[in-house]
Amino acid sequence: MVGGDGRAHTLAHVLARTADDVVVSGGNPGTPNAVAAPPEDLDADLFVISPEAPLVEGLADRLRAQGKRVFGPGADGAQLEGSKGWMKELAAKAGVPTARHGTFSDPESALDFLRTMKAPFVVKTDGLAAGKGVLVTDSLIEAEDDVKAKLAGAAFGDAGRTVVIEEGMTGPELSMLAVCDGTRAVPLSPAQDFKRAFDGDHGPNTGGMGAYSPVPIAGDDLVGVVMDRFIEPVLATLRAEGIDYRGTLYAGLMLTPDGVKLVEYNVRFGDPEAQVVLPRLSSDLVDLLVAAADGDLRGRQPTFIDDAAVCVVGAAPGYPEAPRTGAIIDALDAVDDLDDVLVFCAGVDRDADGRLVSAGGRVLDVVGFGPTLALARERAYEGVRRVGFAGMQFRNDIAARAAKEET
């Protein structure tokens, strides 16, 4: 495993069910078997890359050049997340339904286009911004100021010097993860995440404050539509471009009144979607990822337990704009007596005294499981109450609506 986020901890946990040994290169101190050695210096039967940044920077290519088996796209395919403008162009080639949009590096052209749009206005950094480079607002003035700040490099540095401006879409969001072998793709269970920082979908966009799976409104028919219209066409277009895409293809979707539309593609397991999807696997994740890395998913069909999963993210106070870190985390074992609760570590480190402390915006992922979303949600929040740290920020409404609707 490569990565120090909560998704990497989750992947390591699920892979360890069947792998003889799982080592986490660059893992945080809360993740078992974390080592500081770079992946290029390690030997393993399979390398799985969790975060997007090393994929965009070509880590998968470097490891494959060493003859290693890798699950994760090369730098060419990782452009799907590394450049939102490039992603939009590829989606258009694939005939994928998405929002009206434009890509700009010139402020005047960007503002002219923005003023032709109707609220809500969506402004995105073209490059990587850890899930925080998106503004959604009903205020034209706020959108104009955001465009200016991003293109000037004041908001996100070079990642924001090109922006994508989109029409706002309405409807429930849906996250679909598919495992790809370069030619074929198989779907994982759908999930829904919560991007806004505060209850009721208020506040700034974040990397994700929670998620749940399965999604009651996303049955087999909708999964089939997503595979037919959003996953397989873009995989075929990548192949036509000479890109051998072996890794996760994440489709962020909006279920609009006009049908399903693409919000974005990511090139790795979602975070925090991975925390609710992967632990629900009843089939062998190691076998699945090895088959994808080897380019032959024939005969593989992931299966999942019936139980639901709900993840609540415990974030540092001030997240996402200015997270305050250094709070002592001393109660991770407080959930050991709780059935069906897991805690995954994300932004954590050790202080000079060896104590586990908060060291990032999103710090802990608390996941509850149960036969219903309501019970899974209840267990997740019981875990949150036990493992908190000083000033911990979290949403109180993760999966609340879905839990209510299932009854």
N, C-alpha and C positions, 0 to 999 in steps of 0.2 A: 504494500500500500504506500502511496505517496500523498502526503497532505497532513495538515495539522488542524483541520476544521472538524465540526461535529459530524459532517457527512463522512469524513474519513474514519472517524471512530465507529460510526454505524456500519460502514462497509467492513471494517476489520472485525467487528463483532459478528456479523452475519457470515463472512467468509470463514471465520474460525470454527463454525459448526462442522465443516467437512475438511478444511485444509489441515495438514499436519502442523504447519507453523505459519503465523502471520506476523510480519515485521512491518512497522510503520515508519517509513523514512520521513523525517521532519515532523513527526507527530508531536502533539502537545503532551505535557506531563500527565494529563488525566487519561491518556489513551494507553492501554497495555502494550508492551513491547515496542514503545517508541524509541527510535534511535536517531542520532544526529547525522549519521553517515548519509551522503547523497546517494540517490538511487543508482547512479552510474557505477558506484563502488560496491554494490551489493549483487548477490547472485540469487536467483529465485526461478521457479517454474512459471510464474506469472507476475507481471507488474500491472497494477491498477492505479491510475492517476486520478485523484479526487478533484483538485481545484482546476479552474479554467485557465489561470495565468500560465502555469507551466505548459499546458497544452498549446496555448497560443504561441508560447516561446519556443516550441519545437522539442520538448522533452521526449515525447513518444518517438519522434524521428531519431533522436540520438540513441535511445535505448534499442530501437530496432536495428540501427546501424551496428550495434554491438552484438547482434544476433539474439536479442532477448524477445520473449513473447510478451506483447503489450496489449492491454485493453485501454484504448483511448485514441482519438484521432490524431493524425499528424498536424503540423502547423497549417497545411493547406485547408484541411477540413475544419480546423478550429477557427478559421476566419468567420464561420457562422456566428460565433459569439464575439470574436475579437473585433469585428467591424459590423455594426448594425446596418450600415449602408450596403455593404457587400451581401449581407444576409438578405436584405430586401430585394436586391437585384437577382439573387439566385432563386428566391421564392417566386419572383415574377416569371423567370424562365420555366419554373416547374409548374406554373399555373395555380399557385397556392392562393386562396382568398385571404386578403389582408386589408388593412386600413389604407386609405389614400395617404400618401406621404411624399416627402422630398428630403434630399440630403444636401447639406450646405456647409461650406467653410467660409463663405463671405457673409458678413452680418447684414448688409443691405438686401441681398437676395433672400436671405433667410427670413428677415422681417417682412418683406413684401409677400412672401408665400404664407407666412403665419397669419397675416391680416386677411387672407382669403378664406381662412378656416372659420368654423363655428365652434363655440365652446362645447365640451371641454377641450382644452388645448394640451397636447402631449409633446414634450421636448425631451429628447434622449441624447446622451453622449454617444458618439459613434463607437468609441473604444470601451475597454473594461473599466467599470467603476464599482465593482463589488456589489452590484444590485442597487446602488444608490444614485445612479446618474439619470434618473427619470423624474421629470416634473409633470404632474397632471393637475391642471388648474382651470377654473372657470374665468379667471381674470386675464384679460389680454395683456394688461400692463405687467403683471407678474411673469407671464410667459415671455414677453419682450425682454424684460430684465434678465431672465434666466438664459435666453439665447445669447445676449450680449456677454454675460459673465462666462458662459461656457466657451464661446468662440474666442474670448480674450485670454483664455487659459486660467482665469481667476478661480473657477469653480472646480475643475477636475484636471487641470494641467493639460498635457498633450492629448489625453483621452477625450477631452471635450472640444478640441479645436475643430472638429467636424461634428455637426449635429444632425439628427434625424427628427423632422417635425411630422407628426401624424395627426390625423383626425381622431378625436376621442370616440371610443366604442363603449357601449353599455351592455350589461348582461353579466351572468355568473362567469367567473374564470375557471379554467380547468387546466391541470398540468398532466400531460401524457408523456411517459418515458418509454422509449423503445430501445432495445439492444440490437445493434447492427453488426453484420459481418462483412460489409462492403457491398454485398448484393442483396441480402435478405434482412428483414427486420421482424422482431417479435415484440409484442406489447407487454408492458408491465401494468399493474393495477393503477387506475387513475387516482389522482390526488387533487386536493384543492389547498392552496396556500393563502396566506394573509400578509400582504405587503405593507400596509400602512402601520405606523408605529402605535396608534392608539385605538381604543375600543370604537366600534361603529365605523371602522374604516376611515378614521380621521388621522391627521398628522402627516408627516413626510413619508415618502417611500423608504423602505428598508430592504435589506437582503431577504427578509421573511421573518415574521414573528410567530409563526405556527403553521400547522398543516394537519389534514386528516385524510384518511383513506380507509375503505373505499368511498366513492362519491355516489350517493343514491341516484342522482340524476344522470349518471354516466354508466348506462348498461352496456351490454355487448354490442347492441346496434350502434351506439355512438362511438364506441371504441373502433368498430369496423369502419365507420365514416372517417374517423381521424387517420387510421392507417391508410385508407384508400386515397384521401385527399391531401394529407399533410405530411405523412412519414414516407411512404413509398415513392411518391413523385420527387421529393427533394433528394432522397437517396439515389434514385435513378439519375437525376440531374447532376449530382456530385460525381457519379460514376462517368457520366458523359463528359464531364470536365476533366477527367483523368484523375479523380480523387478517390482513393480506396479508403472509405470511411468505416473504421472498425472501432466502435465505442458506443456510448450512449447518445441518442438523439432525443433531446427534450423539446417538446412542442408546448409552448405557453399559448393557450387558446382563450377566446372570448365567445361565449354562446350568445350571440347578438340576436335581436329580433329578425335580422336578415340571414340568419344561419351562422354556422361556426366560422370564425375568422382567426387568423394567426396574429398573436401579439409579438412573439419572438421565438427564436430557436436558441437553445443552449447546447453545449457540447459535452455535458457531464451530467451525472445524477443531480437532480435538484437538491437544494438545501433551503428549507428543511423537508422537502418532499421525500428524500431518501430515507429520512428517519421514520416515516410512517409506511412507506412502501416496502422497503427491503426486509425489515424484520417480519413482515407478514408472508414472506416467501415460504412455501412448503417444499418447493423443489430446491435443487442444489445450485447455489449461486456460483460456486467455483466452476462447476461443469459448464454452466451457461456462459461465463465470461471467457473461459478457455476456448470454447467452441467459436465464440465471436472473434476472439483474437486470432484463431487459426483460419478464419474465413469460411466456416462451415457450420451454420446453425440448423441445418436440416435435422428434423426430428426433435428439436428442442421447443418446448412450449412451457413457459413458466407457470407455476400454479401457486395459489395463495390460500392461506387459512381464511375461514369465514370471519374471524374476529376482526373488529375495527381497531384502528390505531389513531390516537390524537396526540400531536406534539405541541407543547407550549415552550416557546423560547424565553429564557431568562436573559435579559440584556442589561448592559451597564447603564447606570443613570446618565442621561444626556444623549443616548444613542438615538438617531444615527449621526447628528451633527457634530457633537463633541463628547464622546463617551468618556466617563471618568473611571479609571481603572485602579487596580491595586487592592480591591476589597478581598478580605480573607474568605475562602470557601472551605468550611471545615465540617460540612454535614452531608457529604455525598453518600455515606453509608446509612443515612437516616431512612432511606427507602428500602433497605435490605429486607425488611419484614413485610413489605407490601407486595402482594401478588400482582403480577402483570404491570409492573412499572420499571422502566429503564431510564437511566440518565446518561447522556452522551456529552462529552466535554468538547467545547469549541474554542472560545477565546480564553484560555487559561495558561498560567505559567507558575513558576515557583519563585518566591521572594528569597532574600538573602538568608532567611532562617529555614528555608526548605518548605515553607507553607504554600499550599495551592492558593493562587490569587487570580482575580479577574485580570485579563490582559488584552481584551478586545471589545468590540461592540456587542456581538452576540456571544454569550459566555457559556450557557448550559442549555441543553435540549432535553426536556423531560417528556417522556412518551408513556402514555397509558394505553392499555389494551383491554378489550372487553367484547362481549357478544353483541353489544349495541354501541353506537357512537356516544349515546348518553352515558353509559357506564365507563367507556374508555375515557371520555372527557372528565368524568368525576375522578377517576384514578389519576389522570395526568395532573389535575389541579391539587389533589392531595399530595402528590409528589412535589409540586412546586412549593407548597406551604412548608415542606420539610427541608428542602435543600437550598433555600434562598441565601443570599448574601446581602450585605448592607447596601440599601438603595436599589436593589434589583427591580428592573422595569419589565413588566410583562402585560400582555393583553388578557382580559378576563372573558372574552367572547369567542375564543377559538372553537370552531365547530358548533357553536350554540344554536344557530339557525338550523343547521342540518340535523342536529340531535333532536330538536323540537319537531321538525318535519317528519322524521322517521316514525314518530309515534302518532 
